[in-house]
Amino acid sequence: MVQLPGAGFLFKPRELPEPGSGGAVALAAALTHAQIASLPAAPLIEQLERRRTALLSTIATYDWAPDLAEDIGSQRWFRGLGTMLGLTLAALAFWPDFSAQAAPPAMPVDAAARDEFRSQMIQPLALGGDSGHRMGPTAAVVPLAAAPERALVQLTATLVQGDSFARMLQRAGVGAADAERVAQLVGQTVQPGQIAPGTQVDITLGRRGDGAAARPLERLSFRARFDLELAIARNGGALVVTPRPIHVDTTPLRIRGTVGGSLYRSARAAGAPIEAIQQYLHAVDQHLSLDTAIEPGDTFDLVVDYKRSASGEAQVGELLYAGIERAGRPKAQLLRWGSEGQFFEASGMGAQRTGLLMPVVGRVTSNFGARRHPILGYTRMHAGVDFAAPTGTPIYAVGDAVVSYSGWRGGNGNYVRLEHGGGFGTGYSHMSRIAVASGMRVRAGQVIGYVGSTGLSTGPHLHYELYRNGQKVNPLSVRFTVSTQVDAKELAAFKARLASLKSVQPGAALVSLAPRQAAVAGPEREIARLD
């Protein structure tokens, strides 16, 4: 063991410096790791290390990211909120900027060079684009006395709602005199009201004689009606109108099919127009319940007013006939008849019915008499009959009458009162929707509303009341006699119209209007002449 001056004892004598090999510097370089670790540390470093350790220990004792859904409002919750806000602000502070940075050009561009580039670039004129070099006019530039114009100008004008034919032509560039003359010629052929708004007019304007005058009208043509086209042309300096009739086939469109899961989808699959289906459902719904009276497997039958022109256009009109068949027997035959365009059941036209007429298709759930009220909870007189039916089921007038009341009436909800004459009246309560207004005249079987649950009601139903001289009586004790008074000639015309529509073959209106070409016989071969 060898002891160095001021360095303790060494256990490895071979680490001693040899004489003359560096002195004190060599001694410091020869210290081992154990000797260096045993040396006393500087006081400042030890103090900083202790503070850092204490700070980290203090920070570690706090929960800086707690669940903000727990202990809302506590000190721990606000500490977590501060952490979240701090991180959010730090993220926003380092949010990148996506604005375009103008890069310097590869070569210096002065004002002259920039103008040179501008004159050769391609861009819209609105943004200042030019083509080639521009130079100021010289003495060789002579202004033109007049610019050349096209000999003919062809354009299309549209007649809008509330506009006149003359004003439309003047807006299109036709002179006032020509526009008035055309309006007179058109008025001599068709009524101005027969020209539908949206009609397009093809106009051709000729060469004008004076630069300030309007171009003269050379010719125009338009579809005045579905079956008529008008052409106006200048002949010998005067305008002449030429009507061009268009052949139109008016065979009604009849469509039949089998009801599947949906009557609407079945009719659409059969090729019925959407407008015709909507009219069909509305007409049938006034006489039958679409929810309960029509079943899959029934046959629907509808006839629609249909027009086809030889030029290829088709025009779908109103529904003429709506029918439902079950097992080959008609369940409903509704024909549009009269000036009001109402649908009448063929079986009831001119017939007389006597008996209990039910105002709705449904089952009786509560009869006339005393009963315990389901809402009020005590027994009182039930002065009517309740029919349970789904919401929206049509409610029909049991006879011809005048609507004396239509609207909301307390516990009755939406209510309609009908006066049938002879001291009789009927009341219909809890409707979801009313289809008539006070003062209207209704016929037996006409829809006056739809089943609902308004007022004091526990579910969708119809509360039906009958009045005799102002007193409520049992509706099931009175039999109504309903007769449709129809003139004999009108009844015969009705039946003839019904037979005519039902005789139309389905799809007959879709046959091509083009004339059939006769078969051209081919040349006879010589071998065919041999026996």
C-alpha positions in Angstrom: 0.0 0.0 0.0 1.3 3.4 -1.0 0.0 6.7 0.3 0.0 9.8 -2.0 0.1 13.3 -0.6 -3.5 14.5 0.0 -5.0 11.6 -2.0 -5.5 8.8 0.5 -4.2 5.3 0.0 -3.9 3.5 -3.2 -4.2 -0.3 -3.5 -2.6 -0.6 -6.9 1.0 0.4 -6.8 1.3 0.0 -10.6 -0.8 3.2 -11.0 1.9 5.3 -9.5 3.5 7.7 -11.9 7.0 7.0 -12.8 9.6 9.6 -11.9 9.8 12.5 -14.4 6.5 11.6 -16.1 4.3 14.7 -15.4 4.2 15.5 -11.7 0.9 16.7 -10.2 -0.9 16.6 -13.5 0.0 12.9 -13.9 -1.2 12.3 -10.4 -4.7 13.8 -11.1 -4.9 11.8 -14.3 -4.1 8.6 -12.5 -7.1 8.9 -10.0 -9.6 6.0 -10.2 -13.5 6.4 -10.4 -13.9 5.5 -6.8 -11.5 8.3 -5.8 -13.3 10.8 -8.0 -16.8 9.8 -6.6 -15.4 10.3 -3.1 -14.4 13.8 -3.8 -16.7 16.5 -2.1 -19.3 18.0 -4.6 -19.6 21.8 -5.0 -22.2 23.4 -2.6 -24.1 25.2 -5.4 -24.6 22.1 -7.5 -25.8 20.1 -4.5 -28.3 22.9 -3.6 -29.7 23.0 -7.2 -30.0 19.2 -7.3 -32.0 19.2 -4.0 -34.3 21.9 -5.2 -35.0 20.1 -8.5 -35.7 16.8 -6.7 -38.1 18.5 -4.3 -39.9 20.3 -7.2 -40.4 17.1 -9.1 -41.6 15.3 -6.0 -44.1 18.2 -5.3 -45.4 18.1 -8.9 -45.8 14.3 -8.9 -48.1 14.5 -5.9 -50.8 16.4 -7.9 -53.1 14.8 -10.5 -52.8 17.2 -13.5 -55.2 15.2 -15.8 -58.2 14.1 -13.8 -61.5 13.0 -15.3 -63.5 16.2 -15.9 -66.7 14.2 -15.6 -66.1 13.6 -11.9 -66.1 16.1 -8.9 -67.2 19.0 -11.0 -66.4 22.3 -9.3 -63.8 20.9 -7.0 -60.1 22.1 -6.8 -59.0 18.9 -8.6 -61.5 19.5 -11.4 -60.4 23.2 -11.9 -56.8 21.9 -12.0 -57.7 19.5 -14.8 -59.6 22.3 -16.6 -56.5 24.5 -16.4 -54.4 21.7 -17.9 -56.8 21.3 -20.8 -56.9 25.0 -21.5 -53.1 25.3 -21.3 -52.6 22.4 -23.8 -55.3 24.0 -26.1 -53.6 27.4 -26.0 -50.2 25.7 -26.7 -51.7 23.9 -29.7 -53.2 27.1 -31.0 -50.0 28.9 -30.5 -48.2 26.4 -32.8 -51.0 26.4 -35.4 -49.4 26.5 -38.8 -50.1 29.3 -41.2 -51.4 28.2 -44.6 -51.2 31.6 -46.3 -49.5 31.7 -49.7 -45.9 32.9 -49.6 -44.7 35.0 -52.5 -41.5 33.5 -53.9 -39.1 35.7 -55.6 -38.7 35.3 -59.4 -35.8 33.4 -60.8 -34.8 36.6 -62.5 -35.4 40.3 -61.7 -38.5 41.7 -63.3 -38.8 45.4 -63.8 -41.9 47.3 -64.9 -41.1 47.0 -68.6 -40.7 43.3 -68.4 -43.9 42.9 -66.3 -45.9 44.7 -69.0 -44.3 42.5 -71.7 -45.4 39.4 -69.8 -48.9 40.8 -69.3 -49.4 41.4 -73.0 -48.6 37.8 -73.8 -50.4 35.9 -71.1 -53.8 34.2 -71.5 -56.5 35.2 -69.0 -60.1 36.6 -69.1 -60.4 40.1 -70.5 -62.2 41.1 -67.3 -58.9 40.6 -65.5 -56.9 42.6 -67.9 -55.7 39.9 -70.3 -54.3 41.1 -73.7 -53.2 39.2 -76.8 -50.0 40.4 -78.4 -48.6 43.9 -78.5 -50.9 46.9 -78.5 -50.0 50.2 -80.1 -51.7 53.5 -80.5 -53.6 54.4 -83.7 -51.8 56.1 -86.4 -52.9 58.3 -89.4 -53.5 55.1 -91.4 -56.4 54.1 -89.1 -59.7 55.1 -90.7 -62.9 54.7 -88.5 -65.7 52.5 -90.1 -68.9 54.2 -91.1 -71.0 51.1 -90.1 -70.1 47.6 -88.9 -71.4 44.7 -90.9 -74.3 42.7 -89.4 -75.6 39.2 -89.9 -78.3 38.9 -92.6 -80.6 36.8 -90.4 -80.9 36.5 -86.6 -82.6 33.4 -85.1 -83.8 33.4 -81.5 -86.4 31.9 -79.2 -88.8 33.8 -77.0 -91.0 32.5 -74.2 -94.5 33.7 -73.3 -94.7 34.1 -69.5 -97.6 34.3 -67.2 -99.5 37.6 -67.5 -97.6 38.7 -70.6 -99.1 39.7 -74.0 -97.9 38.3 -77.3 -97.0 41.8 -78.6 -94.9 42.7 -75.6 -93.0 39.4 -75.8 -92.1 40.0 -79.4 -91.0 43.5 -78.7 -88.7 42.3 -76.0 -87.2 39.8 -78.5 -86.3 42.7 -80.9 -89.3 42.7 -83.2 -90.5 46.2 -84.2 -93.7 47.6 -82.7 -95.6 47.5 -86.0 -94.7 43.9 -86.8 -95.5 42.8 -83.2 -99.0 44.4 -83.3 -99.7 42.8 -86.7 -98.6 39.3 -85.5 -100.8 39.7 -82.4 -103.8 40.5 -84.7 -103.1 37.5 -86.9 -102.8 35.1 -83.9 -106.0 36.5 -82.3 -107.9 35.8 -85.5 -106.9 32.1 -85.3 -106.9 31.2 -81.6 -108.1 32.9 -78.5 -105.2 34.6 -76.5 -106.2 32.7 -73.4 -105.7 29.3 -75.2 -102.0 29.9 -75.5 -100.4 28.4 -72.4 -97.8 30.3 -70.4 -94.3 28.9 -71.2 -95.0 28.5 -74.9 -91.8 29.0 -76.9 -91.8 31.0 -80.1 -89.1 30.5 -82.8 -88.4 33.9 -84.4 -86.3 34.8 -87.4 -85.3 38.5 -87.9 -84.1 39.8 -91.3 -81.6 42.5 -92.3 -82.5 46.0 -91.3 -82.4 48.8 -93.8 -81.4 51.6 -91.3 -78.9 51.1 -88.6 -81.1 52.6 -85.9 -84.3 50.8 -87.0 -85.5 47.4 -85.6 -84.9 44.3 -87.7 -88.0 43.3 -89.7 -89.7 40.0 -88.8 -89.1 37.4 -91.5 -91.0 34.4 -89.9 -92.0 32.8 -86.6 -93.7 29.6 -85.5 -95.1 28.2 -82.3 -97.4 25.6 -80.8 -100.7 27.5 -80.3 -102.6 24.5 -79.0 -101.9 20.9 -78.5 -103.5 20.2 -81.9 -102.5 23.3 -83.7 -99.2 25.0 -84.8 -99.1 28.5 -86.3 -96.5 29.8 -88.7 -96.3 33.4 -89.7 -94.0 34.4 -92.6 -93.4 37.5 -94.7 -94.8 37.2 -98.2 -94.5 40.1 -100.6 -93.8 42.5 -97.8 -96.8 41.5 -95.7 -97.1 39.0 -92.9 -99.3 35.9 -93.5 -100.4 33.3 -91.0 -100.5 29.6 -91.9 -102.3 27.2 -89.5 -100.8 23.7 -89.4 -103.3 21.3 -87.7 -101.7 18.4 -85.8 -103.4 15.0 -85.7 -104.3 14.1 -82.1 -105.5 10.8 -80.8 -107.9 11.1 -77.8 -108.3 7.5 -76.9 -108.4 7.3 -73.1 -105.6 5.5 -71.3 -106.9 2.5 -69.4 -104.7 0.6 -67.0 -105.6 -2.5 -65.1 -103.5 -4.6 -62.7 -103.4 -6.7 -59.6 -103.0 -5.1 -56.2 -99.9 -6.2 -54.3 -98.4 -5.1 -51.1 -99.1 -1.4 -52.0 -101.8 -0.1 -54.3 -99.7 2.9 -55.3 -96.6 0.8 -56.2 -98.7 -1.7 -58.1 -100.2 1.1 -60.2 -96.8 2.6 -60.8 -95.5 -0.8 -61.9 -98.4 -1.1 -64.3 -97.3 2.2 -66.0 -99.9 4.5 -64.6 -98.9 8.2 -64.4 -98.2 9.7 -61.0 -100.9 12.3 -61.4 -103.5 9.7 -62.4 -102.6 7.5 -59.4 -103.0 10.4 -57.0 -106.5 11.2 -58.4 -107.4 7.5 -58.3 -106.4 7.1 -54.6 -108.3 10.3 -53.7 -111.5 9.1 -55.5 -111.4 5.6 -54.0 -110.6 7.0 -50.5 -113.9 8.9 -50.6 -115.9 5.7 -51.0 -113.8 2.9 -49.5 -111.2 2.6 -46.8 -107.8 2.2 -48.4 -106.6 0.5 -45.3 -109.3 -2.1 -44.8 -111.4 -2.4 -47.9 -108.7 -3.2 -50.4 -106.7 -6.4 -50.1 -103.8 -7.9 -52.1 -105.1 -9.8 -55.1 -107.8 -7.3 -55.9 -107.9 -5.7 -59.4 -107.5 -2.0 -59.8 -109.0 -0.4 -62.9 -108.5 3.3 -63.9 -109.2 5.3 -67.1 -107.5 8.6 -67.7 -108.1 11.3 -70.2 -105.1 11.0 -72.6 -104.1 12.9 -75.7 -101.3 12.1 -78.1 -100.1 14.2 -81.0 -98.6 12.9 -84.3 -95.5 14.9 -83.4 -94.9 12.7 -80.4 -96.1 14.7 -77.4 -98.5 13.2 -74.9 -100.8 15.0 -72.4 -102.3 13.3 -69.4 -105.6 14.7 -68.2 -107.9 14.1 -65.3 -109.1 10.7 -64.0 -112.3 9.6 -65.7 -113.0 6.2 -64.0 -111.8 4.4 -60.9 -112.7 0.8 -60.2 -111.9 -2.0 -57.8 -112.7 -5.6 -58.5 -112.5 -8.7 -56.2 -112.9 -12.2 -57.6 -114.2 -10.8 -60.9 -117.0 -8.8 -59.2 -117.0 -5.0 -59.0 -116.4 -3.6 -55.5 -116.4 0.0 -56.6 -117.2 1.7 -60.0 -116.6 5.4 -59.7 -117.3 7.7 -62.7 -116.5 11.4 -63.0 -119.8 13.1 -63.8 -121.3 16.6 -63.8 -120.0 20.1 -64.1 -118.4 19.9 -60.7 -116.4 16.8 -61.7 -117.5 14.7 -58.7 -117.3 10.9 -58.7 -120.5 8.9 -58.5 -120.8 5.2 -57.7 -122.4 3.5 -60.7 -124.5 1.1 -58.6 -126.1 4.0 -56.7 -126.8 6.3 -59.6 -130.6 6.6 -59.7 -131.1 3.9 -57.0 -132.9 4.2 -53.7 -131.6 2.8 -50.5 -133.4 2.4 -47.2 -131.8 1.2 -44.0 -129.2 2.0 -41.4 -126.6 4.1 -43.1 -123.2 3.9 -41.3 -121.1 7.1 -41.4 -117.8 5.2 -41.2 -116.3 1.8 -41.9 -115.7 0.5 -38.4 -117.1 -1.5 -35.5 -119.4 -0.3 -32.7 -117.6 0.1 -29.4 -120.2 1.9 -27.4 -124.0 2.1 -27.8 -126.5 4.8 -27.0 -127.4 4.9 -23.3 -125.9 5.4 -19.8 -122.3 4.4 -19.3 -119.3 5.2 -17.2 -117.2 7.8 -18.9 -113.7 6.5 -19.6 -112.1 9.9 -18.8 -114.3 11.7 -16.4 -114.8 8.5 -14.3 -118.5 8.8 -13.5 -121.7 7.4 -15.1 -123.6 9.7 -17.4 -125.7 9.5 -20.6 -123.9 8.5 -23.7 -126.1 10.3 -26.3 -124.6 8.6 -29.4 -122.8 5.6 -30.9 -119.0 5.2 -31.0 -117.3 3.6 -34.1 -113.7 2.5 -33.7 -111.7 3.1 -36.8 -108.0 3.9 -37.7 -107.0 7.5 -37.8 -107.7 9.0 -41.2 -110.6 6.8 -42.1 -113.1 8.7 -44.2 -116.4 9.8 -42.5 -119.4 10.1 -44.8 -122.7 12.0 -44.6 -125.6 9.6 -44.0 -127.8 11.7 -46.3 -128.2 14.9 -48.3 -127.8 17.9 -45.9 -126.6 21.4 -45.2 -123.5 21.9 -43.0 -124.7 24.0 -40.0 -121.5 23.8 -38.0 -118.0 23.0 -38.8 -115.1 23.5 -36.4 -113.9 23.0 -32.8 -116.5 22.3 -30.1 -115.0 21.6 -26.7 -115.0 18.0 -25.7 -116.3 17.0 -29.1 -113.0 18.2 -30.7 -113.3 18.7 -34.4 -117.1 18.6 -34.9 -119.5 18.7 -37.9 -123.3 19.2 -37.6 -125.5 18.4 -40.6 -129.2 19.4 -41.1 -131.1 16.9 -43.2 -134.5 18.5 -43.1 -137.7 17.3 -41.6 -136.3 18.0 -38.1 -133.4 15.5 -38.4 -129.8 16.3 -37.9 -126.6 14.4 -37.3 -123.4 15.2 -35.5 -119.8 13.8 -36.0 -117.2 14.3 -33.3 -113.5 13.8 -32.6 -112.4 14.2 -36.2 -108.7 14.5 -37.1 -109.5 16.7 -40.0 -112.7 18.4 -41.4 -113.4 18.3 -45.1 -116.4 20.6 -45.3 -117.3 24.2 -44.2 -120.4 25.8 -42.7 -123.1 26.5 -45.2 -122.0 23.9 -47.7 -124.5 21.4 -49.3 -123.4 17.8 -49.1 -124.7 14.6 -50.6 -125.3 11.2 -49.1 -122.0 9.4 -49.1 -119.8 12.5 -49.5 -116.7 12.6 -47.3 -117.1 15.3 -44.6 -114.1 14.5 -42.5 -111.7 11.9 -41.2 -111.5 9.8 -38.0 -109.3 11.1 -35.2 -109.0 11.5 -31.4 -109.5 15.2 -30.7 -111.3 16.5 -27.7 -112.2 14.2 -24.8 -111.1 10.9 -26.4 -109.1 7.9 -25.4 -108.4 6.7 -29.0 -109.3 7.2 -32.6 -113.0 6.8 -33.1 -116.1 8.6 -34.4 -118.8 9.7 -31.9 -122.0 9.8 -34.1 -125.2 11.5 -32.9 -128.7 11.8 -34.3 -131.1 14.7 -33.5 -134.9 14.7 -33.9 -136.4 18.1 -33.5 -133.4 19.1 -31.5 -133.4 16.1 -29.1 -130.7 13.4 -29.2 -132.1 9.9 -30.1 -130.5 6.5 -30.7 -128.9 6.7 -34.2 -129.5 2.9 -34.6 -133.2 3.3 -34.2 -133.8 5.5 -37.3 -133.7 4.3 -40.9 -132.8 6.7 -43.6 -134.0 6.6 -47.2 -131.5 7.9 -49.7 -132.6 8.3 -53.3 -130.5 9.9 -56.0 -132.9 11.9 -58.2 -131.5 11.7 -61.7 -133.3 12.6 -65.0 -133.9 9.6 -67.2 -131.9 11.1 -70.0 -129.0 11.9 -67.7 -129.1 8.4 -66.3 -129.0 7.0 -69.8 -126.0 9.2 -70.6 -124.3 8.2 -67.4 -124.6 4.5 -68.2 -123.5 5.1 -71.8 -120.4 6.9 -70.7 -119.6 4.2 -68.2 -120.0 1.5 -70.8 -117.9 3.5 -73.3 -115.0 3.8 -70.8 -115.1 0.2 -69.7 -115.0 -0.9 -73.4 -111.6 0.7 -73.9 -108.9 -2.0 -74.1 -106.0 -1.6 -71.7 -103.0 0.0 -73.5 -105.0 0.9 -76.6 -103.9 4.6 -76.2 -100.3 3.6 -76.5 -100.5 2.2 -80.0 -98.2 4.0 -82.4 -99.9 6.8 -84.5 -97.5 6.3 -87.4 -99.3 4.9 -90.5 -98.6 1.3 -91.1 -96.6 0.6 -94.2 -97.9 -1.9 -96.6 -95.7 -5.0 -97.0 -93.6 -4.6 -100.1 -93.5 -7.8 -102.2 -90.1 -8.9 -103.1 -89.0 -9.9 -106.6 -90.2 -13.3 -107.6 -87.4 -15.8 -108.1 -87.2 -17.9 -111.3 -86.9 -21.0 -109.3 -90.2 -20.3 -107.6 -92.0 -20.4 -111.0 -91.0 -24.0 -111.5 -93.6 -26.5 -110.6 
